[in-house]
């Protein structure tokens, strides 16, 4: 009950079901993960056991490879765009989950951050472990790495924040240097 189209798409799948892989090496290393959709060259390339992910675009969700000792688990990430959520790398079944990245390089550096929403090119680009952030607009929360509970709406909104938390910036370049 899997669909694969492209060189090495779903190449190592053995018990994973209801997966769709389209593109060279899409979901190549998946073994037991279920309900994943990968569309684009190297999309979800290193996923092995994580369930319920959507990766659309070259290198989207590229790095994610936490195996959870071979037991399937839900990570519920959505990455749409060139290298969106590229570095996502859970270290357990409770981190690196439930992120949404829409736009080229959105949440590019995220490793274990959870509950983040990035919409726009480079939105939350530098975020690594920060969680519960919302960034909408080109370069919104661009430099955030560990900040939590921030909302930035607008081009370059909350651009320079790295670790601040609980801030709301609305408008072009709002809280730019905070």
C-alpha positions in Angstrom: 0.0 0.0 0.0 2.9 2.3 -0.9 3.6 4.3 -4.0 7.1 5.1 -5.2 8.2 6.8 -8.3 11.8 7.8 -8.9 15.3 6.2 -8.6 15.7 4.7 -5.1 12.4 6.1 -3.8 11.3 4.0 -0.8 14.3 1.8 -1.5 14.8 0.3 2.0 11.1 0.2 3.1 10.2 -3.1 4.6 7.1 -2.8 6.8 6.1 0.8 6.4 2.6 1.3 4.9 0.6 4.1 3.2 3.7 6.0 2.1 4.0 8.0 -1.1 7.4 8.9 -2.5 7.9 10.7 -5.7 11.4 11.9 -6.8 14.9 10.5 -6.8 15.8 9.1 -3.3 12.5 10.4 -1.8 11.9 8.5 1.5 14.8 6.2 0.5 15.8 5.1 4.0 12.3 4.6 5.4 11.9 1.2 6.9 8.9 1.1 9.2 7.5 4.7 9.0 3.9 5.0 7.9 1.6 7.6 6.4 4.5 9.7 5.0 4.4 11.8 1.8 7.7 12.8 0.1 7.6 14.7 -3.2 10.9 16.0 -4.5 14.5 14.8 -4.8 15.9 13.7 -1.4 12.6 14.7 0.4 12.5 12.8 3.7 15.6 11.0 2.6 16.8 9.8 6.0 13.5 9.1 7.6 13.4 5.6 9.0 10.6 5.1 11.5 8.7 8.4 11.8 5.1 8.5 10.8 2.8 11.2 9.4 5.2 13.6 7.7 4.7 15.6 4.6 7.8 16.8 2.7 7.4 18.6 -0.6 10.4 20.1 -2.3 14.0 19.2 -2.8 15.7 18.3 0.5 12.6 19.0 2.5 12.9 17.2 5.9 16.2 15.8 4.6 18.1 15.0 7.9 15.4 13.6 10.1 16.6 10.0 11.0 15.8 9.3 14.6 15.0 5.6 14.6 13.2 5.2 18.0 14.8 1.7 18.3 13.0 0.6 15.2 9.6 1.4 16.6 7.3 3.6 14.4 6.3 6.9 16.1 4.5 10.0 15.0 6.4 13.2 14.3 3.7 15.1 12.4 6.0 17.5 10.5 5.0 19.4 7.4 7.8 20.9 5.2 6.9 22.6 1.9 9.7 24.3 0.0 13.4 23.9 -0.9 15.2 22.7 2.2 12.3 23.4 4.5 12.9 21.8 7.9 16.2 20.5 6.4 18.1 19.9 9.7 15.2 18.5 11.7 16.7 15.8 13.9 14.6 14.5 16.8 16.6 12.8 19.6 13.5 11.3 21.1 9.9 10.7 20.2 8.8 13.9 22.0 11.0 16.5 20.3 11.5 17.7 16.7 7.7 17.1 16.2 4.6 19.0 15.1 6.4 21.7 13.1 5.1 23.4 10.0 7.5 25.0 7.5 6.2 26.6 4.3 8.7 28.4 2.1 12.3 27.9 0.9 14.6 27.4 3.9 11.8 27.8 6.4 12.9 26.3 9.8 16.1 25.2 8.0 18.2 24.8 11.1 15.5 23.3 13.4 16.8 20.2 15.2 14.6 19.4 18.2 12.3 22.4 18.4 8.6 21.6 18.5 5.3 23.3 17.7 6.8 25.9 15.4 5.1 27.4 12.4 7.1 29.2 9.8 5.6 30.6 6.6 7.8 32.6 4.2 11.2 32.3 2.7 13.8 32.1 5.6 11.2 32.3 8.3 12.7 30.9 11.5 15.8 30.0 9.4 18.2 29.7 12.4 15.8 28.1 14.9 17.4 25.0 16.5 15.7 24.2 19.8 13.2 27.1 20.2 9.6 26.0 20.4 6.0 27.4 20.1 7.1 30.2 17.7 5.1 31.5 14.8 6.8 33.4 12.0 5.0 34.7 8.9 6.8 36.7 6.3 10.2 36.8 4.5 13.0 36.6 7.1 10.5 36.7 10.1 12.3 35.6 13.3 15.3 34.8 11.0 18.0 34.7 13.7 15.9 33.0 16.5 17.8 29.9 17.8 16.3 29.1 21.2 13.6 31.7 21.8 10.2 30.4 22.7 6.6 31.7 22.4 7.3 34.4 19.9 5.1 35.6 17.1 6.4 37.6 14.2 4.2 38.7 11.3 5.7 40.8 8.5 8.9 41.0 6.4 11.9 41.0 8.7 9.7 41.1 11.7 11.6 40.2 14.9 14.6 39.7 12.7 17.5 39.8 15.2 15.9 37.9 18.1 18.0 34.9 19.1 16.8 33.8 22.5 14.1 36.2 23.6 10.7 34.8 24.5 7.0 35.8 24.7 7.3 38.7 22.1 4.8 39.7 19.5 5.9 41.7 16.4 3.5 42.7 13.7 4.5 44.7 10.7 7.4 45.1 8.4 10.6 45.1 10.5 8.7 45.3 13.8 11.0 44.5 16.7 13.8 44.2 14.1 16.7 44.7 16.5 15.2 43.3 19.7 
